């Protein structure tokens, strides 16, 4: 958060200079820290909800710690001006007022360097029976304890405990002369001296005074000349953060918690006994499984995993800002099933509740910088989303009076609108690469092995003659949406739309080692999606439409091709032509997806395919085998049916006989295939070929 750094800005800096110092480091930090991650589809509703909740939880946690840190700094400043006042009984009213105003604080204390004197105000936890050095029974009406430890030279050290009621009335006093406590040896004092220019945060531990888990915030006391004269601290309970986490569960059965860099739980919304626990001690199997492979990297991460019972879960880890004092991450765990059916609902909006904190002693540039930082930070978040091509929603900046910020917001809105239009005409992966690297869009190409997919509608001309232009455009756009979504889902890039045809690429512009398999998955799922669309359109009286697909992989020239007036990212070469020809071969064999021999050799063990024919290809002396892509062996949504498996086996046997020039055996096997599957068009095509060969022999 910016408040750790803004205290060095002085009032003699102009407003424009202050803005420059804020914006330039922020943008440079985003450029250095931002990451590029390919998204398989439009961001899911669950991911957006978890991201919004994460931002709110982190801001809420830091706001709480900021308020306590400011309070500790204020107490330190007061103690530096009047150190003797903390050793006077009259100071108890001030300390009690602070405890009443900050229920998240369990105790406040100040220790002095020279004398070792110590003053502390403690809120007694409900049900506490004994307290003090002698485990004195706590009076029934006692709410607070004020402790004065006097180690002044020349006197016997005394440790006095005053038990007070809610309104500050003294109920009971006790004094111990057996004084072993020295604040200068305590961790809060040592941490403050180790970092004298900041408010330090301890790790989470159990407070000895109250038995509650929490964090200690401490800072040094300085005299008017800047010398260190002691340290002030406050014990901050985790219960307040835990209560807020309960309201930010990512789903009905989800949980939100905070973990540190070692994978230990810092805050849990329900179970305080798990604070400080690691994966081995957690009873929740979903949380334990997510933490078991946890390693702090400082970058946001999301994992999807399954438990032994088969339940799928999503866990996200979002680090606190680098300026924060601890290596904490906000962790959200939710079963994926909680989000099924929620895609039709509008994006959940999380209202970021800003807690107004009256910051005592902060004047001038700090107030101004804080007012300027909030809208700039929101703009930075929007720019970061734009860099990831998350272009949904409006710029999330509230109304501000500063002209430069308003102009900056309008510039970002304009850039976002331009990118929304630009991404409709240029592959999103290319746009994302340009944004992340800063490269200019220049003409040029490179040789690369690319998988190319072509689609085309069956009898599109007939359909165009029977419906209006408006209806045709609507139905065609729906078909193009079906194909495009499956291409994007399986990491492909839409090259272009050619009438009712689609050309798509894999392994360009982004390298992908498994590009051939992804293209096959996209082809199968595009056909499945079109079937669902046909059922939906049938309810409106539309006849079903069919699609042919060709897939081939080969070395092609890929890059930015065109003139100075118009350019496009595309692929050129025989590999593209072969893919287009494979799409057309479906018409001959009556199939839906034709793939090349290269595809079969690469992923034939992962998909169900059957050989169709030998086809001559330009540039090759020998013909290649064309295959029908029927199903994916390990995909439950596009897996093979028993009939498809039987059909593939029979076809392979018949084709092998034909390839070995055993024509009589091949004809017998193709005939058997037709007897088993009378509507099998590839088998009928081969039988027709055998009949023509027989007729030519008998003439």
C-alpha positions in Angstrom: 0.0 0.0 0.0 1.1 3.5 -0.8 0.9 4.8 2.8 4.2 3.1 3.6 6.0 5.5 1.3 4.1 8.7 1.0 5.4 10.1 4.3 8.6 11.3 2.5 6.7 13.6 0.2 7.0 17.2 1.4 4.5 20.1 0.9 6.9 22.2 -1.3 6.4 19.7 -4.1 3.8 20.8 -6.6 0.7 18.8 -7.3 1.9 17.9 -10.7 5.3 16.7 -9.3 3.5 14.6 -6.7 1.3 13.0 -9.4 4.4 12.3 -11.5 6.1 10.6 -8.5 3.0 8.5 -7.9 2.1 7.4 -11.4 5.5 6.6 -12.9 6.6 4.1 -10.2 3.2 2.6 -10.2 3.2 2.0 -14.0 6.8 0.8 -13.9 5.9 -1.6 -11.1 2.9 -2.9 -13.0 5.0 -3.5 -16.2 7.6 -5.4 -14.2 5.2 -7.3 -12.0 2.4 -8.1 -14.6 2.2 -11.6 -16.0 0.7 -12.9 -19.2 -1.5 -15.9 -18.8 -3.4 -17.5 -21.7 -7.1 -17.7 -20.9 -9.0 -20.6 -22.3 -12.2 -18.6 -22.5 -14.0 -15.6 -21.3 -13.2 -15.3 -17.5 -15.7 -17.5 -15.6 -18.1 -15.9 -13.2 -16.5 -17.8 -10.3 -13.1 -16.4 -11.1 -14.4 -12.8 -11.2 -16.3 -13.2 -8.0 -13.2 -14.6 -6.2 -11.0 -11.8 -7.6 -13.4 -9.1 -6.4 -13.7 -10.7 -3.0 -9.9 -11.1 -2.8 -9.4 -7.4 -3.5 -12.0 -6.4 -0.9 -10.5 -8.7 1.8 -6.9 -7.6 1.3 -7.9 -3.9 1.3 -10.1 -4.5 4.4 -7.2 -6.2 6.2 -4.7 -3.6 5.3 -7.1 -0.8 6.3 -7.5 -2.4 9.8 -3.7 -2.7 10.2 -3.2 0.9 8.9 -5.6 2.3 11.5 -3.8 0.4 14.3 -0.4 1.4 12.8 -1.5 5.1 12.7 -2.7 4.8 16.3 0.6 3.3 17.5 2.5 6.1 15.7 0.3 8.7 17.3 0.9 7.2 20.8 4.6 7.0 20.1 4.6 10.7 19.1 2.7 11.7 22.2 5.0 9.6 24.4 8.0 11.2 22.7 6.7 14.7 23.6 5.7 13.8 27.2 7.3 10.6 28.2 6.6 11.2 31.9 2.8 11.2 31.2 2.7 7.4 30.6 3.9 6.8 34.1 1.1 8.9 35.7 -2.2 7.3 36.8 -4.1 10.1 34.9 -3.1 8.6 31.6 -5.3 5.6 32.2 -8.4 7.5 30.8 -6.7 8.1 27.5 -5.7 4.5 27.2 -9.1 3.3 28.1 -10.7 5.6 25.5 -8.5 4.1 22.9 -9.4 0.5 23.9 -13.1 1.4 23.8 -12.8 3.0 20.3 -10.8 0.1 18.9 -12.4 -3.2 19.9 -9.9 -5.1 17.7 -7.0 -4.0 20.0 -6.4 -6.1 23.1 -3.7 -4.0 24.7 -1.6 -0.9 24.3 1.8 -0.4 25.9 4.9 1.8 26.0 8.4 0.8 27.1 11.3 3.2 27.8 14.9 2.6 26.8 16.8 4.3 29.7 14.8 3.2 32.7 13.0 0.1 31.4 9.7 1.5 32.7 6.6 0.1 31.1 3.0 1.2 30.9 0.2 -1.1 29.6 -3.6 -1.0 29.3 -5.3 -4.4 28.7 -8.8 -5.4 27.9 -9.6 -8.5 29.9 -11.1 -11.3 27.9 -14.6 -12.5 28.9 -14.4 -15.4 31.4 -10.8 -14.6 32.6 -10.7 -15.8 36.2 -7.1 -14.9 37.2 -4.6 -12.3 36.2 -1.5 -10.5 37.3 1.9 -11.7 38.6 0.3 -13.7 41.4 -2.7 -15.1 39.4 -5.0 -12.9 41.5 -8.7 -13.7 41.0 -10.3 -11.1 38.7 -13.0 -9.0 40.3 -16.4 -9.7 38.7 -16.9 -6.1 37.3 -13.3 -5.7 36.1 -13.1 -5.0 32.4 -9.7 -3.4 32.1 -6.3 -3.6 33.7 -3.7 -0.8 33.7 -0.2 -1.8 34.5 2.6 0.5 35.7 6.1 -1.0 35.9 8.5 1.4 37.6 12.2 0.5 37.4 13.5 4.0 38.3 17.0 4.2 39.6 17.4 4.3 43.4 14.1 2.7 44.1 12.9 -0.9 44.4 11.2 -1.8 41.2 7.4 -2.1 41.5 4.8 -3.6 39.2 1.3 -2.2 39.9 -1.9 -3.7 38.4 -5.1 -1.6 38.6 -8.4 -3.4 37.9 -11.0 -1.0 36.4 -14.7 -1.2 35.5 -16.2 -0.3 32.2 -16.4 3.4 33.1 -12.8 3.4 34.5 -13.6 3.2 38.2 -10.9 1.6 40.2 -12.0 -1.7 41.7 -8.8 -3.2 43.0 -5.0 -2.5 43.1 -2.2 -4.9 43.6 1.6 -4.4 43.5 4.4 -6.9 43.0 8.0 -6.2 44.1 9.3 -9.4 42.4 9.9 -7.7 39.0 11.5 -9.8 36.3 9.8 -8.3 33.3 11.9 -5.9 31.1 10.2 -4.5 28.0 13.5 -3.9 26.4 14.0 -7.6 26.0 10.6 -8.2 24.5 10.1 -9.0 20.8 7.9 -5.9 20.2 10.8 -3.6 21.5 13.4 -5.5 19.5 11.4 -5.5 16.3 10.8 -1.7 16.6 14.5 -1.0 17.1 15.3 -3.3 14.1 13.2 -1.1 11.8 13.2 2.3 13.5 11.6 4.1 10.5 8.5 2.0 10.1 5.6 0.4 12.0 6.6 -3.3 12.3 4.2 -6.3 12.3 4.9 -9.5 14.2 3.9 -13.0 13.1 0.6 -14.3 14.4 1.0 -15.7 18.0 -1.2 -16.2 21.1 -1.1 -13.1 23.4 0.1 -14.0 26.9 -2.2 -11.3 28.5 -5.5 -12.4 26.9 -4.9 -15.9 25.3 -6.2 -14.6 21.9 -4.4 -15.1 18.6 -3.2 -11.8 17.1 -0.4 -9.6 15.8 1.7 -7.0 17.5 2.3 -3.6 15.8 5.2 -1.6 17.2 7.3 1.5 16.5 10.1 3.5 18.3 9.7 6.6 20.4 12.0 9.4 19.6 12.8 12.6 21.5 12.8 16.1 19.9 16.3 15.6 18.6 15.4 12.3 16.9 17.0 10.0 19.4 15.3 6.7 20.3 13.9 6.7 23.8 11.7 3.7 23.7 9.0 1.8 21.8 5.2 1.7 21.7 3.1 -1.3 20.7 -0.5 -2.6 20.3 -1.9 -6.1 20.3 -4.3 -6.5 17.3 -6.6 -9.5 17.5 -7.3 -11.6 14.4 -11.0 -12.0 15.3 -11.9 -8.8 13.4 -10.3 -10.0 10.2 -11.9 -13.5 10.7 -15.3 -12.0 11.0 -14.9 -10.1 7.7 -13.6 -13.3 6.0 -16.8 -15.1 7.0 -18.8 -12.5 5.0 -16.5 -13.1 1.9 -16.9 -16.8 1.4 -16.5 -17.3 -2.4 -19.5 -19.6 -2.5 -22.1 -21.4 -0.4 -19.6 -24.1 0.6 -16.4 -22.1 0.1 -14.0 -20.6 2.6 -11.7 -17.6 2.6 -8.6 -17.5 4.8 -5.2 -15.8 5.0 -1.9 -17.8 5.0 1.7 -16.7 5.4 4.8 -17.5 3.4 5.3 -20.8 5.1 1.8 -22.1 4.4 0.6 -21.5 8.0 -2.9 -20.2 8.6 -3.0 -16.5 9.7 -6.7 -16.0 9.8 -9.6 -18.5 9.5 -13.3 -17.3 9.3 -14.6 -19.9 11.8 -11.9 -22.0 13.6 -9.5 -20.0 15.8 -7.8 -23.3 16.8 -6.4 -23.6 13.2 -4.5 -20.3 13.4 -0.8 -21.1 12.9 -1.6 -24.6 11.6 -0.1 -26.2 8.5 -1.6 -28.7 6.0 -1.0 -31.7 8.3 -3.2 -30.3 11.1 -6.2 -29.1 9.1 -9.3 -31.2 9.3 -10.8 -29.7 6.2 -9.6 -31.9 3.3 -10.2 -29.3 0.6 -8.1 -26.7 2.4 -5.5 -29.2 3.4 -5.1 -30.5 -0.2 -4.6 -27.0 -1.5 -2.0 -26.1 1.1 -0.1 -29.4 0.7 1.5 -28.3 -2.5 1.7 -24.7 -1.5 4.8 -22.7 -2.2 5.0 -18.9 -1.8 6.0 -17.2 -5.1 4.8 -13.7 -4.7 2.5 -14.0 -7.7 -1.2 -14.7 -8.0 -2.0 -18.3 -8.7 -5.1 -20.5 -9.1 -5.2 -24.3 -9.1 -8.0 -26.8 -9.8 -7.8 -30.2 -8.1 -9.8 -33.2 -7.1 -10.2 -34.9 -3.7 -10.2 -38.7 -3.2 -14.0 -38.7 -3.4 -13.8 -37.1 -6.9 -15.1 -33.6 -5.8 -13.4 -30.9 -7.8 -12.2 -27.7 -6.1 -10.7 -24.4 -7.1 -8.2 -22.7 -4.9 -6.8 -19.2 -5.5 -3.7 -17.6 -3.8 -3.4 -13.8 -4.1 -0.4 -12.1 -2.5 -0.7 -8.9 -0.4 1.0 -5.9 -2.1 4.8 -6.0 -2.2 4.8 -2.9 0.1 3.0 -4.8 2.8 5.3 -5.9 5.7 4.5 -9.6 5.6 4.5 -12.3 2.9 0.8 -13.1 3.3 -1.6 -14.4 0.7 -5.4 -14.4 0.6 -6.5 -18.0 0.0 -10.0 -18.9 -1.3 -11.2 -22.5 -1.7 -14.5 -23.5 -3.2 -16.1 -26.6 -4.8 -16.5 -26.0 -8.5 -20.1 -27.3 -8.3 -21.1 -24.3 -6.3 -20.8 -22.2 -9.5 -22.8 -24.5 -11.9 -25.8 -22.6 -13.4 -24.5 -19.2 -12.3 -23.3 -18.2 -15.8 -26.7 -16.7 -16.7 -26.6 -14.4 -13.7 -25.0 -11.0 -14.0 -21.6 -10.3 -12.7 -21.5 -10.1 -9.0 -20.6 -6.7 -7.7 -18.7 -6.3 -4.5 -19.2 -3.0 -2.9 -15.8 -2.0 -1.5 -16.7 -0.5 1.8 -14.2 2.2 2.7 -13.7 2.6 6.4 -13.2 6.2 7.2 -10.3 6.4 9.7 -9.6 9.7 11.4 -5.8 9.8 11.2 -4.5 11.9 14.1 -1.3 13.8 13.4 -1.2 13.3 9.6 -1.4 16.6 7.8 -0.4 18.2 4.5 0.9 16.0 1.8 -0.1 12.7 3.4 -3.8 13.7 3.3 -3.4 14.9 -0.2 -1.5 11.8 -1.4 -4.0 9.5 0.2 -6.9 11.3 -1.6 -5.0 11.0 -4.9 -3.8 7.4 -4.5 -7.2 5.7 -4.2 -8.5 6.6 -7.7 -5.0 5.9 -9.2 -4.8 2.5 -7.6 -8.3 1.7 -9.1 -7.0 2.8 -12.5 -3.9 0.6 -12.2 -6.2 -2.4 -11.5 -8.2 -1.6 -14.6 -5.1 -1.2 -16.7 -3.8 -4.5 -15.4 -7.1 -6.1 -16.4 -6.8 -4.5 -19.8 -3.3 -5.9 -20.2 -4.9 -9.4 -19.7 -7.6 -8.4 -22.3 -10.3 -8.6 -19.6 -12.4 -5.8 -21.2 -15.7 -6.4 -19.5 -17.3 -3.7 -17.3 -16.6 0.0 -17.0 -13.6 1.8 -15.5 -14.1 1.5 -11.7 -13.1 5.0 -10.6 -15.3 7.1 -8.5 -15.9 10.8 -9.0 -12.8 12.9 -8.2 -12.2 16.6 -8.5 -8.6 16.4 -9.8 -8.6 17.3 -13.5 -5.5 15.1 -14.4 -7.1 12.0 -12.9 -10.3 12.6 -14.8 -8.4 13.0 -18.0 -6.4 9.8 -17.3 -9.6 7.9 -16.6 -11.1 9.1 -19.9 -7.9 8.1 -21.7 -8.0 4.6 -20.2 -11.7 4.3 -21.2 -10.9 5.4 -24.7 -8.0 2.9 -24.9 -10.3 0.1 -23.5 -13.0 0.9 -26.1 -10.4 0.9 -28.9 -9.0 -2.5 -27.7 -12.5 -3.9 -27.5 -12.9 -3.1 -31.2 -9.4 -4.0 -32.1 -9.7 -7.5 -30.5 -12.7 -8.3 -32.7 -10.5 -8.1 -35.9 -7.1 -9.3 -34.6 -6.4 -12.6 -32.8 -6.8 -12.1 -29.0 -3.5 -14.0 -28.4 -1.7 -11.6 -30.7 -3.2 -8.5 -29.0 -2.3 -9.9 -25.6 1.3 -10.5 -26.8 1.5 -7.0 -28.2 0.3 -5.5 -24.9 2.6 -7.5 -22.8 5.8 -6.9 -24.9 5.1 -3.5 -26.2 6.0 -4.5 -29.8 4.6 -2.6 -32.7 2.4 -4.3 -35.3 4.7 -4.8 -38.2 4.5 -6.8 -41.4 6.6 -10.0 -41.6 6.4 -13.8 -41.3 8.3 -16.9 -40.1 8.3 -20.6 -40.9 6.5 -22.5 -38.2 4.8 -25.9 -37.9 1.1 -24.9 -37.5 -2.1 -26.9 -37.3 -4.8 -25.5 -39.5 -8.5 -26.1 -39.3 -11.1 -25.3 -41.9 -14.9 -25.5 -41.5 -17.7 -25.0 -44.0 -21.5 -25.3 -43.9 -23.2 -28.0 -45.9 -25.7 -26.6 -48.5 -25.2 -23.1 -47.4 -26.4 -21.7 -50.7 -29.6 -23.6 -50.4 -30.2 -22.2 -47.0 -29.4 -18.7 -48.1 -32.1 -18.9 -50.8 -34.9 -20.0 -48.4 -34.5 -17.4 -45.6 -34.3 -13.6 -45.3 -30.9 -11.9 -45.2 -31.4 -10.8 -41.6 -32.4 -14.4 -40.5 -29.4 -15.8 -42.4 -27.0 -13.4 -40.8 -28.4 -14.3 -37.3 -28.1 -18.1 -37.9 -24.7 -17.9 -39.5 -23.4 -15.7 -36.6 -24.6 -18.3 -34.1 -22.8 -21.0 -36.0 -19.6 -18.9 -36.2 -19.9 -18.3 -32.4 -20.1 -22.0 -31.8 -17.0 -22.8 -33.7 -15.1 -19.8 -32.4 -15.8 -20.5 -28.8 -14.5 -24.1 -29.1 -11.4 -22.9 -31.0 -10.6 -20.4 -28.2 -11.5 -22.9 -25.5 -8.8 -25.2 -26.9 -6.1 -22.5 -27.2 -6.6 -21.9 -30.9 -6.6 -18.6 -32.8 -9.3 -17.5 -35.3 -7.5 -16.5 -38.5 -10.5 -15.3 -40.5 -14.1 -15.9 -41.5 -14.6 -16.6 -45.2 -18.4 -16.3 -45.7 -19.7 -19.3 -43.8 -16.2 -20.8 -43.5 -13.8 -20.5 -40.5 -10.0 -20.8 -40.7 -8.3 -21.3 -37.3 -4.7 -21.8 -36.3 -2.8 -23.6 -33.5 0.8 -23.0 -32.4 0.6 -19.5 -33.6 1.1 -16.8 -32.6 1.7 -18.5 -29.2 3.8 -21.7 -29.1 1.9 -24.8 -27.9 3.5 -28.2 -27.8 0.2 -30.0 -27.8 -1.4 -28.0 -30.7 -2.4 -31.0 -32.8 -4.5 -32.6 -30.0 -6.1 -29.2 -29.1 -7.1 -28.8 -32.7 -8.7 -32.3 -32.8 -10.6 -31.6 -29.5 -11.8 -28.3 -30.9 -13.1 -30.0 -34.1 -15.0 -32.7 -32.1 -16.5 -30.2 -29.6 -17.5 -27.7 -32.3 -19.6 -30.5 -33.9 -21.1 -31.3 -30.5 -21.9 -27.7 -29.9 -23.5 -27.3 -33.3 -25.8 -30.3 -32.5 -26.9 -28.5 -29.4 -27.5 -25.3 -31.3 -29.6 -27.2 -33.9 -31.9 -28.5 -31.2 -32.3 -25.0 -29.8 -33.0 -23.5 -33.3 -35.4 -26.3 -34.1 -37.7 -25.0 -31.4 -38.0 -21.9 -33.6 -38.8 -23.9 -36.7 -35.3 -23.9 -38.3 -34.0 -27.0 -40.1 -30.7 -28.4 -38.8 -27.4 -27.3 -40.4 -24.3 -29.5 -40.9 -20.7 -28.6 -40.9 -17.6 -30.1 -42.5 -14.2 -29.8 -41.0 -10.7 -30.4 -42.3 -7.5 -30.5 -40.0 -3.9 -30.7 -41.1 -0.5 -29.7 -39.6 2.5 -28.6 -41.6 5.2 -26.0 -41.9 3.7 -22.8 -43.2 4.6 -19.1 -43.2 2.8 -17.3 -40.4 2.8 -13.6 -39.5 1.4 -10.2 -40.3 0.6 -10.1 -44.0 -0.8 -7.2 -46.0 -0.3 -3.7 -47.3 0.4 -0.5 -45.5 -3.3 0.2 -45.6 -4.6 -3.2 -44.4 -2.9 -6.1 -42.6 -4.0 -9.3 -41.0 -2.4 -12.1 -39.0 -2.6 -15.3 -41.1 -0.8 -18.3 -42.5 0.3 -19.1 -46.0 1.5 -22.3 -47.7 0.5 -25.8 -48.8 -0.5 -26.8 -45.3 -3.3 -24.3 -45.5 -4.4 -25.6 -48.9 -4.4 -29.2 -47.7 -6.5 -28.4 -44.7 -9.0 -26.7 -47.0 -9.0 -29.7 -49.3 -9.5 -32.1 -46.4 -12.6 -30.1 -45.5 -14.0 -30.5 -49.0 -13.3 -34.3 -49.0 -16.0 -34.7 -46.4 -18.5 -34.1 -49.2 -17.1 -37.1 -51.1 -17.0 -39.6 -48.2 -20.1 -38.3 -46.3 -18.1 -37.6 -43.2 -17.9 -34.6 -40.8 -14.2 -34.3 -39.9 -11.3 -35.3 -42.2 -7.8 -35.2 -40.9 -4.4 -35.9 -42.6 -2.0 -38.7 -42.2 0.3 -36.3 -40.3 -2.5 -35.7 -37.7 -3.0 -39.5 -37.3 0.7 -40.2 -36.7 0.9 -37.5 -34.1 -2.2 -38.2 -32.0 -3.7 -41.4 -33.3 -3.2 -43.0 -29.9 -5.4 -40.4 -28.2 -8.3 -40.2 -30.7 -10.5 -42.7 -32.5 -9.8 -42.4 -36.3 -10.4 -44.6 -39.2 -8.7 -44.6 -42.7 -10.8 -43.4 -45.6 -8.7 -43.2 -48.8 -5.4 -42.3 -50.5 -5.4 -38.8 -51.8 -2.9 -37.1 -54.0 -1.4 -33.9 -52.6 0.3 -31.2 -54.5 4.0 -31.2 -54.0 4.2 -34.9 -52.9 5.1 -37.9 -55.1 3.1 -40.4 -53.0 -0.5 -40.0 -52.0 -1.4 -39.6 -48.4 -3.9 -41.4 -46.3 -7.0 -39.4 -45.2 -8.7 -40.3 -41.9 -12.0 -39.6 -40.4 -11.8 -38.1 -36.8 -14.5 -39.8 -34.9 -14.0 -39.3 -31.1 -11.5 -38.5 -28.3 -10.5 -41.6 -26.3 -10.1 -39.7 -22.9 -12.8 -37.1 -23.3 -16.1 -38.0 -21.6 -17.9 -35.3 -23.6 -16.6 -36.4 -27.0 -15.7 -40.0 -26.2 -16.4 -42.9 -28.6 -19.6 -44.9 -28.7 -19.5 -48.8 -29.0 -20.8 -48.4 -32.6 -18.0 -46.0 -33.5 -15.4 -48.3 -32.1 -16.8 -51.3 -34.0 -17.0 -49.2 -37.2 -13.4 -48.1 -36.8 -12.2 -51.7 -36.3 -14.1 -53.0 -39.3 -12.9 -50.1 -41.5 -9.3 -50.6 -40.5 -9.4 -54.3 -41.4 -11.0 -53.5 -44.8 -8.7 -50.7 -45.6 -5.6 -52.8 -44.7 -6.7 -55.5 -47.2 -7.3 -52.8 -49.8 -3.9 -51.3 -49.1 -2.3 -54.7 -49.5 -4.0 -55.0 -52.9 -6.2 -57.9 -51.7 -9.2 -56.5 -53.4 -11.5 -59.5 -53.0 -10.8 -59.6 -49.2 -11.2 -55.8 -49.1 -14.5 -56.0 -50.9 -15.7 -58.7 -48.6 -14.8 -56.7 -45.5 -16.4 -53.5 -46.8 -19.5 -55.4 -47.6 -19.5 -56.8 -44.0 -19.2 -53.2 -42.8 -22.2 -52.1 -44.9 -24.2 -55.1 -43.6 -23.5 -54.0 -40.0 -23.9 -50.3 -40.7 -26.0 -49.7 -43.9 -25.8 -45.9 -43.7 -22.0 -45.8 -43.6 -21.1 -43.6 -46.5 -17.3 -44.3 -46.6 -18.0 -48.0 -47.0 -20.7 -47.3 -49.7 -18.1 -45.1 -51.5 -15.6 -47.9 -51.5 -18.2 -50.5 -52.7 -19.1 -48.1 -55.5 -15.4 -47.9 -56.5 -15.2 -51.7 -56.4 -18.2 -52.0 -58.7 -16.7 -49.5 -61.2 -13.5 -51.4 -61.2 -15.3 -54.6 -61.8 -17.3 -53.1 -64.7 -14.2 -51.7 -66.3 -12.6 -55.2 -66.2 -15.7 -57.0 -67.7 -16.0 -54.5 -70.6 
